[in-house]
């Protein structure tokens, strides 16, 4: 859905802000795939070899803005489960969803489905460490930021098989 997001190996969640004007702003930092494969030790198992994905000084930072956000749900990616109601459109990191269990929940618990000023669109943003479902009245925008990533932040260890 977005060439900047889809071109990166991975994106790590940095922060989110739900502003008083209703917009949801999500800061992401790029994960860059390492040049050499490494084995991964998980308990007593040795997996791989895989490419490590890390935040580097050259990693890009982006701001994803969901204007007029009506509802959102952010959760740790490790808690994700298959959603039999999720019907998604194209996109690897950010995609529009036609239906999902989150949409069904939001429509059952709020009046979001009854809003007539504009249709409610659903988007899913998949990071290495967070998944963000958003109901909004318009499509998100992605802005490349002119800043370096904070390398002091401890990130989730991530690996790429390809």
HUFENDA-V769573 format. One record per residue. N is the residue number from 1. PHI is phi in whole degrees, 0 to 359 (none if undefined). OMEGA is omega in whole degrees, -180 to 180 (* if undefined). D_FIRST is the distance of its C-alpha to the first C-alpha in Angstrom with 2 decimals. Layout:
N/PHI/OMEGA/D_FIRST ; N/PHI/OMEGA/D_FIRST
This chain:
1/none/180/0.00 ; 2/224/-176/3.80 ; 3/296/178/6.72 ; 4/295/-179/9.21 ; 5/293/-176/8.24 ; 6/290/-178/7.54 ; 7/281/-177/10.81 ; 8/275/175/12.99 ; 9/295/-178/15.20 ; 10/197/175/14.84 ; 11/229/177/14.66 ; 12/254/175/17.67 ; 13/294/178/18.12 ; 14/247/179/20.52 ; 15/192/176/21.21 ; 16/218/178/20.30 ; 17/220/175/22.09 ; 18/258/-173/22.36 ; 19/283/179/24.08 ; 20/298/179/26.82 ; 21/283/177/24.89 ; 22/97/-179/22.50 ; 23/282/174/19.46 ; 24/253/-179/18.06 ; 25/246/-177/17.49 ; 26/240/176/16.28 ; 27/266/179/17.35 ; 28/234/174/16.06 ; 29/233/-174/17.81 ; 30/286/170/16.80 ; 31/262/-177/18.60 ; 32/252/-179/20.02 ; 33/287/179/21.30 ; 34/293/-176/25.07 ; 35/275/-176/27.00 ; 36/238/178/29.46 ; 37/289/177/29.27 ; 38/222/174/31.21 ; 39/278/-179/32.63 ; 40/246/178/31.65 ; 41/265/177/34.54 ; 42/236/-174/33.89 ; 43/63/178/37.27 ; 44/264/-178/39.49 ; 45/268/175/36.75 ; 46/246/-176/35.54 ; 47/249/174/32.03 ; 48/107/14/30.22 ; 49/277/-180/30.38 ; 50/233/175/26.85 ; 51/274/175/25.20 ; 52/289/176/25.23 ; 53/242/-175/22.12 ; 54/225/173/23.37 ; 55/275/-178/22.84 ; 56/244/177/24.69 ; 57/303/180/26.07 ; 58/272/180/23.49 ; 59/299/178/20.50 ; 60/275/175/18.10 ; 61/242/179/17.70 ; 62/229/174/14.90 ; 63/242/176/15.10 ; 64/256/-177/12.41 ; 65/247/174/14.08 ; 66/256/-179/13.96 ; 67/290/178/16.60 ; 68/52/177/19.10 ; 69/292/-179/18.32 ; 70/261/178/20.61 ; 71/198/176/20.55 ; 72/210/-180/18.99 ; 73/218/179/19.93 ; 74/243/178/19.72 ; 75/215/-179/21.36 ; 76/295/-177/22.18 ; 77/301/-179/20.03 ; 78/292/179/23.37 ; 79/267/-175/24.18 ; 80/293/176/21.24 ; 81/228/175/22.36 ; 82/300/178/20.94 ; 83/249/-178/20.20 ; 84/297/180/21.60 ; 85/270/-177/20.28 ; 86/285/175/16.58 ; 87/238/-173/14.79 ; 88/253/176/11.06 ; 89/258/-174/8.49 ; 90/292/-180/5.96 ; 91/129/-179/4.30 ; 92/261/-178/7.32 ; 93/259/179/7.92 ; 94/236/178/6.06 ; 95/216/175/5.71 ; 96/273/178/7.89 ; 97/245/178/11.31 ; 98/276/179/14.02 ; 99/206/177/16.77 ; 100/192/176/17.92 ; 101/292/176/21.22 ; 102/295/179/20.18 ; 103/300/180/19.66 ; 104/300/178/22.99 ; 105/298/-178/24.69 ; 106/297/180/23.60 ; 107/290/179/24.67 ; 108/282/-174/27.93 ; 109/260/-179/28.82 ; 110/224/177/27.85 ; 111/262/-177/27.94 ; 112/302/-179/24.20 ; 113/288/-177/24.21 ; 114/271/-180/27.10 ; 115/292/-175/25.53 ; 116/252/-177/25.86 ; 117/292/176/24.80 ; 118/196/-179/21.14 ; 119/292/175/19.10 ; 120/266/179/17.78 ; 121/260/178/14.06 ; 122/240/179/13.00 ; 123/228/176/10.24 ; 124/233/178/10.69 ; 125/247/-175/10.46 ; 126/252/178/12.13 ; 127/254/178/14.44 ; 128/292/-175/17.47 ; 129/232/177/19.81 ; 130/215/170/18.24 ; 131/237/-175/16.01 ; 132/234/174/15.24 ; 133/260/-177/15.00 ; 134/225/168/14.89 ; 135/254/-177/16.28 ; 136/215/-180/15.99 ; 137/267/176/16.97 ; 138/210/-176/14.10 ; 139/289/179/10.46 ; 140/284/174/10.14 ; 141/241/180/10.55 ; 142/241/-178/10.45 ; 143/241/175/13.84 ; 144/284/-176/15.33 ; 145/265/179/18.77 ; 146/264/178/22.02 ; 147/208/179/23.57 ; 148/272/178/24.44 ; 149/288/175/23.63 ; 150/277/-177/26.50 ; 151/281/179/27.88 ; 152/278/-179/30.41 ; 153/287/178/27.98 ; 154/281/-176/28.48 ; 155/254/174/25.24 ; 156/296/175/24.69 ; 157/286/-177/25.66 ; 158/229/-177/22.84 ; 159/227/178/23.26 ; 160/241/-180/21.34 ; 161/279/-176/23.01 ; 162/246/*/21.54
